Amino acid sequence: MRLAGMGSTFGPPKEDFDVELNPEIRSHLTNNSIQSLSWRNITVTVKDRSSKRHFPILSSCNGHVEAGEILAIMGPSGSSKTTLLNVLAHRTGSMGAQINGDVLVNGKTTDLKTLRCLSSYVEQEDALIGSLMVKETIDFTAKLAMPSFVSRRERLGRVNGLIRAFGIQEQANSLVGTPIRKGISGGQKRRLSVANQLVTDPKIVFLDEPTSGLDSAASYEVMSYIKTIASKHRLIVVASIHQPSTNTFHLFDKLLLLSGGRTCYYGPPGEAHRYFDNIGHTVPVHTNPAEYLLDLVNIDFAQDRTKADAIRNRISRVAEETYKRLPSPSRELFLGNDARKKLSVPFTLLHRSFIKSYRDIIAYGIRLAMYIGLAIMMGTVFFRLPATQSAIQPFINAIFFGGAFMSFMAVAYVPSYLEDHALYIKERANGLYGPSSFLIANFFIGVPYLFLITVLFSVTTYFLSNFRLDSVAFWKWVMWLFLDLLAAESLVVLVSNAVPIFVVSLAITAFANGLWMCVGGFLVPLGTLNAFWKYVFHYIDYQAYVFQGMMVNEFEQRIYDCADLPAADNGTQFQCAYPSDLASQGKIRGTAVLEAYGISRGKEGMWVGILISIVVVLRLMGWGVLWLKGKGKAT
């Protein structure tokens, strides 16, 4: 049989690519080790928050799928389709539920580590990097997943083979698509998501709502490609699906119909008509059988809920009695050699992030423009301040503004990081890498861009505002702002890892930066600051150390003119706002300003060390959050 590059709207793919004759596809995709996936008496129980009572959301579910078959888990909303899929894939860590029953591969129970070596999970939402091309997306996954002994030529052969097998060869060099730059279609994205997981050599593929958001033509197109790959290479495919079209419905080898967490039918879709006819529910002619079955077992919108519930209970009792004993042949598992290139994983992620950073304007382009705009605004507002007493306070205000708002505007990194985080969650769950590799790559890709932002911001503001004209002083200014931005971005990473919800992460990060502004020592001098805020928050406030360091940098070696006052003898008197040893000369030594703010000199080295420590601690805390959420299963 031949598989298409791009099929017609309906019907099987066109015959322009032969998967059987392609050695790269045949050798790495074909399943010769996994004969079956079975589950027995799967029951999932959760606690009701109000009544505190336990109730089942999935009851005594059984099933069996042979190699080369596609099982569709179908049911109305809330029927526990995704719950069952997650149980079969051992993705139960975040459920907070009690799970009973057995999941068997070749008749033997498996743990998470074993199943990760055998399977891949394609989630309902496409977690793809929009700034990568189609081919790059699959190639990077291949680099992360493949053992060290696989050559570059073989890897690219597999990638190109999958691209052709799923009919996206014409889009191989097209961007996936970002909010700003249009990319491939929704159906092509779904096929890309599946192909992206098949490159990891899974024998079992779990698909969560693979046709969600697609019309009937695109849904059939996606499932027909999956059907061809599964049957030709003996893959086991388990997919949850809501309401397929008639054509898509008949692509499945087996159907598991759920309602209220109970089995209502299990078997070939083609035999569903006869089965339901035998129990008194005939499927009408010229009706989509999937639609009829869903209406039959869905009681949410029934006018007579009691009658509808009785019908569903009768159907589920018959089904559970019929399918409670399913075959579970026993056969040894062969997992192969899991020799992934662990040391190269951070470099692969770094390479991928680098491509995203210069292609995706949202990642750093918008932030760069935003900081340059902020610098021009600040430089023109505090334009060419003179070295006089009247300009001392504006100089201090500019120092505070520069440090505080550089830090505050780091919230713009939240959406870009959350996109990376969503992809990390998917790839970690599939066992590709863990939090260490992800955060190492994230840190090192950000450092040069943050330094570039800092230099461009500083070149604009430092000289427009007329800060101390000294090369050493300028580069110290750059250093303080760079550490400020590094700490602020580390805070974004921590908060986004803890609460990966855009609005919440944005609000928490903004609140934290507002807090740092309040307790940093500028708005309220340290000697006046309430003891609680001082001892609880001031000493962990990175903005405070940046402010002090920039104040010392500006005022330690600078002298300002006092205000002139006319004297009675036609001479000149001076009014100096900050008393110093130069007051008789009508001058203010900058150290007097530092003393007024309670800022010590000679502690710059300690402050730099504290800032670096804050960056390290925030990054480690971000790593800890990811590790705890993933329970340290991946490396």
Number of C-alpha atoms within 10 A of each C-alpha: 10 15 23 21 20 21 18 11 12 15 12 18 22 14 13 15 20 16 22 15 11 14 14 19 25 16 13 15 23 19 22 12 17 21 23 25 24 22 24 19 18 19 22 23 18 17 14 10 8 6 7 9 10 13 12 17 19 24 21 18 21 22 24 21 21 20 21 23 19 25 26 28 25 27 29 23 15 15 22 23 27 21 19 24 20 17 21 20 23 17 15 16 12 8 14 10 16 13 16 15 16 19 24 20 26 20 20 17 14 16 11 14 13 14 21 19 20 23 22 28 26 23 17 17 14 17 19 21 22 22 26 24 19 29 23 20 23 27 19 17 21 23 23 23 24 19 16 14 10 13 11 10 9 13 17 17 16 25 26 19 23 26 23 22 28 27 26 24 18 12 17 20 13 18 21 26 20 17 10 10 13 12 20 19 13 18 21 20 20 25 22 27 24 26 23 24 22 28 24 24 22 22 27 27 24 25 22 22 21 25 26 17 14 16 14 18 16 20 22 25 28 24 23 23 23 21 20 22 23 23 17 16 21 22 30 25 28 25 26 25 21 20 22 21 16 16 17 20 22 16 19 21 20 25 25 22 26 29 27 24 23 25 28 25 25 24 18 15 22 16 13 19 15 13 18 16 13 10 11 10 16 14 20 11 7 7 10 16 22 23 18 16 22 19 15 18 24 22 21 13 9 14 9 9 13 11 12 18 17 12 16 22 18 13 22 22 14 15 18 20 10 12 17 13 13 13 12 21 14 13 14 12 16 11 12 9 8 11 12 18 15 16 9 14 21 21 16 17 22 22 15 20 22 17 13 20 19 13 17 22 18 19 22 21 14 14 20 20 13 15 19 20 14 18 23 16 14 20 24 13 15 19 16 15 17 16 18 14 20 16 16 21 11 16 21 18 14 20 22 24 15 23 25 25 17 23 27 22 19 24 21 18 20 22 19 16 20 20 17 17 20 17 16 20 18 18 21 18 21 23 21 23 23 22 23 18 19 21 22 16 21 19 16 15 18 18 14 11 16 19 18 13 23 25 19 15 25 22 15 19 25 24 15 19 20 16 23 17 11 9 9 11 17 19 13 16 24 22 19 25 29 24 25 28 28 23 26 27 28 23 26 28 28 23 24 25 21 16 16 20 14 14 11 13 23 21 12 17 24 18 13 17 22 15 16 21 26 20 24 28 25 17 12 14 16 19 11 9 17 12 12 9 15 18 11 11 16 23 15 17 24 30 34 26 26 27 26 26 26 25 23 22 21 23 21 16 12 15 17 20 22 24 15 12 11 10 10 8 6 7 8 11 16 17 16 20 15 19 16 16 11 15 17 14 11 19 22 26 20 20 22 19 22 19 12 11 17 14 20 13 15 10 14 18 10 11 18 18 12 17 24 17 14 21 22 14 16 21 22 16 19 22 21 19 19 23 17 11 15 17 11 12 16 17 14
